[in-house]
Amino acid sequence: MSFGAVECFIVVMLFLFLGEAIAARTKAFIPSVFVSAVLFLIGFWTFIPKDVVSSASFSPSFVQVCMALLLVHLGTLMDLRKLIQQWKAVTIALAGVVGTIIMTMTIGLLIFDWHTIVAATPPLSGGIVAALLMSQGLKAQGIDALIVLPIAMFIMHSFFGYPITSWCLKREGKRLIKGFRTKESQLSSQTKEEVSTTISATKKFIPTLPEKYRTSSIIMLKLGLIGYVSMWLSKLTAGTVNQYIICLILGVIFCELGFLESNALNKAGVFNWLIYGLLAYIFSQLSAVKPDQLLTIIIPIISLIILGIIGMFIMSMLLAKPLGYSRPMAFACALTALFGFPADYIITTEICNHVGKTDEERTYLTENLLPKMLVGGFATVSIASVVITTIFLKLL
């Protein structure tokens, strides 16, 4: 079957919509990203072309722009003080990765051979970069039988991570909102008005542009400039500090200064377009795995994913109380290693929208859940997984 650009676009949007519809129908019990990922996987195995995502206009170049703009935008949703406080989330997330490595390199080695464990562990605790680097390393070493294993592991561990994380965040969200509603009932309307007036009266270091100039183009221009500065600063560190982490931090800082509008991409009216494009590109990686290849390695993949999740669970439970986190929140932070951005953003937002019944409640949940999940995901997927992969490549 031949697909043109418009047909490809329709298929991509249909799969994303069905994910959202089922998530809404199940009250976020089944995350939209999980449903859409399954649909893309089945689609690649049956009737849709391998290049359906790029043909729908979501090319790798478009995705680079998406990542920069989206992460600077997410910085405009956060408070600088709260972002600094997320060292606890980073600690738990990294401890979860350590737990994964311990489980795979001990119990895992009792079940599977050395090369299988070494090839599967980095992508189990990280993203697509770790999977691609490990696949290239296996090819260079001539271990052809396992070349597909890292990519398959990267794809499959998300299927486990999405629903478990959703369950954890829902429990945490219900706990938080219960306390919020109790405190809200104790606030008088006069106090709320005073708080609202204080917030609206906060002055910025950089004056806001007149409303007639605050167009979508100027908002995206400013986001793009901050994204470029982030890329430049990352190059100064020779890539030691990830570009996208700098995007997030500078987004917070320049919003505090007044250069960037809060909730910038939503005001520009392009947030959903960019998030859909990025998500579609992530799902396009599913085209690399064929059914027969998956069948030959499915047992070690599932076994190691289970071991890895057990390791994350143990480490997060050990650190939850000392760091003042609830157990579900700690486990959710550790689980960010299984998918990272943008899935962590989407799952968290779905939970906030479902659990919160008013705009105030949704805002409260977002401020308390989203920074933890984003920072935890960057610490594991963007930083730790690359370091781990570099080490494990030497062990092949």
Disulfide bonds with the S-S distance in Angstrom:
none
